[in-house]
Amino acid sequence: MIISSKQLTHFSIHAVDDKVGGVRDILFDDETFTVRYLVADTNTWLPLSRKVVISPIAVTELDSSDDSVHVNMTVEKLKNSPSIDEHKPVSREYEENLFKYFGYGYYWIGPGAWGEFAHPNELVELQQAEESETLNPKKTSNHLRAVGEVGGYEVATTTDNVGHISNFIIDTRSWKIIMLVVDTNNWLPGGKHLALLPGDIENIDWAAHSVAVNLSHDELVNRPEVDSDRIPEEDYIAMLCKQLDK
C-alpha cells in the first residue's frame, strides 16, 4: 500500500481489544529514509505527559476505507510500554528497551533497512539482544526525525531555495519513504507540488530548517508534479519514479 504522511497522520489506531487514539506523528531514519515508529496520540487513554510509539513491526493492517491502523497488541500492552519524551531525540538505549519489551528482533542488526529482512513483520519474535551487543556496539548518533518536524523545511537547490517539504510518500510493505513532495507555492507563481527522491537529498540541516538537494533550480522545477488525489492509485507513484529515473 502506498500512503502519504498527511493521510496516515489522520488514521485512528486499533489494538486487538479496543481503539487507542490516533497517529500523531511519524518518526523516520534520516539515513535510510525508513519509517521506524508511529507516534500515538494517547490523550484519551494515557496521562497527557506520557507518549508511546508503535513500530511498523506491530502493524497488521492499514484500512484506508475507515482510516485506521490495526496493531497486534492489546491496549494494556501499549499502556505499559516504555514512554518517550516527544521533545527529545529517541535514543538507541530507549529502542533496545522498547524492542526487548515487545520481543522484537533488532532492526539495526544486518545490512538492510530491517536487519536481515526486507519487511518489518519478519522481526517479530526474533529477540537478538545478545547478538546485538556482540555485533553492533551501542551507537551514540541519532538519526530519527519526525515528519512533523521536517515538513515545512525549505528546500535548498545548488543555486537557491525553492519551496518546502510538504508531504512524504510511504510504501507500507517495507515502510520506506520512496518520495517527498516539494510545495513551491511561496516561491513560484501558481505553485506546484514537485516530486523529490530520497537520493536527491544531500543533507538535512536541523539548525537551519532546510533540506539541501543535489539539483539546480531548473532541475527541481522541471520535476513531475505529484497529484495528491492519485497517491493511493496502484502504480501511480511507481510511474513517477520511473520518470525520474530517465
C-alpha positions as CSV (number, residue, x, y, z in Angstrom):
1,M,0.0,0.0,0.0
2,I,1.2,3.5,-0.9
3,I,0.2,6.2,1.5
4,S,1.1,9.8,2.2
5,S,2.2,11.1,5.6
6,K,-0.7,13.6,5.5
7,Q,-3.2,10.8,5.2
8,L,-1.5,8.4,7.7
9,T,-1.4,11.1,10.5
10,H,-5.2,11.2,10.4
11,F,-5.6,7.4,10.9
12,S,-7.0,6.0,14.1
13,I,-5.2,3.2,15.9
14,H,-6.9,0.0,16.8
15,A,-5.5,-2.5,19.2
16,V,-6.8,-6.1,19.3
17,D,-9.3,-5.2,22.0
18,D,-10.1,-1.5,21.6
19,K,-9.4,1.7,19.8
20,V,-6.4,3.6,21.3
21,G,-6.3,7.0,19.8
22,G,-4.7,8.1,16.6
23,V,-1.4,8.6,14.7
24,R,0.1,11.9,15.9
25,D,3.4,11.9,14.0
26,I,5.8,9.6,12.2
27,L,9.5,9.0,13.1
28,F,11.8,8.1,10.3
29,D,15.5,7.3,9.9
30,D,17.3,10.2,8.0
31,E,19.9,7.8,6.7
32,T,17.8,5.0,5.2
33,F,14.5,7.0,4.9
34,T,12.7,4.2,6.7
35,V,9.7,4.7,9.0
36,R,10.7,3.4,12.4
37,Y,7.7,4.5,14.6
38,L,4.2,5.8,14.6
39,V,3.7,8.3,17.5
40,A,0.4,7.6,19.1
41,D,-1.9,10.4,20.2
42,T,-2.9,8.9,23.6
43,N,-4.6,11.8,25.3
44,T,-7.8,9.9,25.7
45,W,-6.3,6.9,27.4
46,L,-2.9,7.9,28.9
47,P,-1.8,10.8,31.1
48,L,-1.0,13.9,29.0
49,S,2.7,13.8,29.8
50,R,3.2,10.2,28.6
51,K,3.7,9.4,24.9
52,V,4.2,6.0,23.3
53,V,5.4,4.8,19.9
54,I,4.4,1.9,17.8
55,S,6.8,0.1,15.5
56,P,5.6,-1.0,12.0
57,I,6.5,-4.5,13.2
58,A,3.3,-4.4,15.1
59,V,1.1,-3.2,12.3
60,T,-1.2,-5.9,10.9
61,E,-3.4,-3.9,8.6
62,L,-3.9,-0.4,7.2
63,D,-7.5,0.1,6.3
64,S,-8.0,3.2,4.0
65,S,-11.8,2.6,3.9
66,D,-12.1,3.8,7.5
67,D,-8.7,5.4,8.0
68,S,-7.4,3.0,10.6
69,V,-4.2,1.3,11.7
70,H,-4.6,-2.1,13.3
71,V,-1.9,-3.5,15.6
72,N,-1.3,-6.9,17.1
73,M,-1.2,-5.9,20.7
74,T,-3.7,-5.1,23.5
75,V,-4.4,-1.7,25.0
76,E,-2.8,-2.9,28.2
77,K,0.4,-3.9,26.4
78,L,0.6,-0.5,24.8
79,K,-0.1,1.3,28.1
80,N,2.8,-0.4,29.8
81,S,5.3,0.1,27.0
82,P,8.3,2.4,27.5
83,S,7.3,6.0,27.1
84,I,9.1,8.8,25.3
85,D,9.7,12.4,25.8
86,E,8.4,13.8,22.5
87,H,10.7,16.9,22.9
88,K,13.9,14.8,23.0
89,P,15.5,12.5,20.4
90,V,14.8,8.8,20.7
91,S,18.0,7.1,21.9
92,R,19.2,3.7,20.9
93,E,19.0,2.7,24.5
94,Y,15.3,3.5,24.5
95,E,14.9,1.5,21.3
96,E,16.6,-1.5,22.9
97,N,14.3,-1.3,25.9
98,L,11.3,-1.0,23.6
99,F,12.2,-3.9,21.4
100,K,13.0,-6.1,24.5
101,Y,9.6,-5.3,25.9
102,F,7.7,-6.3,22.7
103,G,10.0,-9.3,22.0
104,Y,11.2,-8.0,18.6
105,G,14.5,-8.6,16.8
106,Y,16.7,-5.5,16.4
107,Y,16.4,-3.8,13.0
108,W,19.9,-2.4,13.3
109,I,21.5,-5.8,13.1
110,G,22.2,-6.6,9.5
111,P,22.7,-4.7,6.2
112,G,19.1,-3.9,5.3
113,A,16.5,-1.4,6.4
114,W,15.1,-4.1,8.7
115,G,18.2,-6.0,9.6
116,E,18.4,-9.2,7.5
117,F,14.9,-8.7,6.2
118,A,13.0,-6.6,3.7
119,H,9.8,-6.3,5.7
120,P,9.4,-5.3,9.4
121,N,7.0,-8.0,10.4
122,E,9.7,-10.6,9.8
123,L,11.4,-9.3,13.0
124,V,8.5,-10.4,15.2
125,E,9.6,-12.8,17.9
126,L,13.2,-12.7,16.9
127,Q,14.8,-11.3,20.0
128,Q,18.5,-10.8,19.4
129,A,19.8,-8.9,22.4
130,E,23.0,-10.9,23.0
131,E,23.9,-10.9,19.3
132,S,23.3,-7.1,19.2
133,E,25.8,-6.5,21.9
134,T,28.4,-8.7,20.1
135,L,27.9,-7.5,16.5
136,N,26.8,-3.9,17.0
137,P,28.0,-1.8,19.9
138,K,25.7,0.9,21.1
139,K,25.6,3.8,18.8
140,T,25.5,7.3,20.2
141,S,24.4,9.1,17.0
142,N,20.7,9.7,16.5
143,H,19.0,9.5,13.1
144,L,15.4,9.5,14.0
145,R,13.4,12.6,12.9
146,A,9.8,13.5,12.9
147,V,7.8,14.0,9.7
148,G,6.0,16.8,11.6
149,E,9.4,18.5,12.1
150,V,10.8,18.1,8.6
151,G,7.6,19.0,6.9
152,G,7.9,22.8,6.3
153,Y,11.7,22.7,5.9
154,E,12.9,24.9,3.0
155,V,14.5,23.1,0.0
156,A,17.9,24.4,-0.9
157,T,19.0,23.6,-4.5
158,T,22.5,24.2,-5.7
159,T,21.6,27.7,-6.8
160,D,18.8,28.9,-4.5
161,N,15.9,27.9,-2.2
162,V,12.8,26.6,-4.0
163,G,9.8,25.5,-2.0
164,H,9.4,23.5,1.2
165,I,8.8,19.9,2.1
166,S,5.1,19.3,2.3
167,N,4.5,15.6,2.2
168,F,6.1,12.1,2.4
169,I,5.1,9.1,0.3
170,I,5.5,5.8,2.1
171,D,5.4,2.2,0.8
172,T,3.9,0.3,3.8
173,R,5.2,-3.0,2.6
174,S,8.7,-2.0,3.5
175,W,7.9,1.2,5.4
176,K,10.3,3.1,3.2
177,I,9.8,6.7,2.3
178,I,10.0,6.5,-1.5
179,M,9.2,10.1,-2.4
180,L,8.9,13.5,-0.8
181,V,6.8,16.4,-2.1
182,V,8.1,19.9,-2.5
183,D,5.5,22.7,-2.4
184,T,6.6,25.8,-4.3
185,N,3.5,28.0,-3.6
186,N,5.5,30.6,-1.6
187,W,8.4,30.7,-4.2
188,L,6.9,30.4,-7.7
189,P,3.8,32.0,-9.3
190,G,1.0,29.5,-9.3
191,G,3.0,27.0,-7.3
192,K,3.5,23.3,-7.9
193,H,3.9,20.1,-5.8
194,L,7.0,18.5,-7.2
195,A,8.5,15.0,-6.8
196,L,11.7,14.6,-4.9
197,L,13.5,11.3,-4.2
198,P,15.4,10.5,-1.0
199,G,18.5,10.0,-3.2
200,D,18.2,13.7,-4.3
201,I,18.9,14.8,-0.7
202,E,22.5,15.7,0.2
203,N,21.9,16.9,3.7
204,I,19.2,17.9,6.2
205,D,20.2,20.9,8.3
206,W,18.3,20.7,11.5
207,A,19.5,24.1,12.8
208,A,18.7,25.9,9.6
209,H,15.5,24.0,9.0
210,S,16.5,23.2,5.4
211,V,16.9,20.3,3.1
212,A,19.8,20.5,0.6
213,V,19.4,18.7,-2.7
214,N,21.8,17.9,-5.5
215,L,19.6,19.6,-8.0
216,S,19.7,23.0,-9.6
217,H,16.7,25.4,-9.5
218,D,15.7,24.4,-13.1
219,E,16.2,20.7,-12.5
220,L,13.9,20.8,-9.5
221,V,11.1,22.9,-11.0
222,N,11.1,20.6,-14.0
223,R,10.4,17.6,-11.9
224,P,7.0,16.0,-12.4
225,E,4.1,17.2,-10.3
226,V,2.5,15.0,-7.7
227,D,-1.3,14.8,-7.7
228,S,-2.2,14.1,-4.1
229,D,-5.5,12.6,-5.0
230,R,-3.8,9.9,-7.1
231,I,-1.2,8.8,-4.5
232,P,-3.2,5.8,-3.4
233,E,-3.7,4.6,-7.0
234,E,-1.9,1.4,-7.9
235,D,1.3,2.2,-9.9
236,Y,0.9,6.0,-9.8
237,I,3.9,6.7,-7.6
238,A,5.9,3.9,-9.4
239,M,5.2,5.7,-12.7
240,L,6.5,9.0,-11.3
241,C,9.6,7.2,-10.0
242,K,10.3,5.8,-13.5
243,Q,10.0,9.2,-15.0
244,L,12.7,10.4,-12.5
245,D,15.0,7.5,-13.4
246,K,15.1,8.5,-17.0
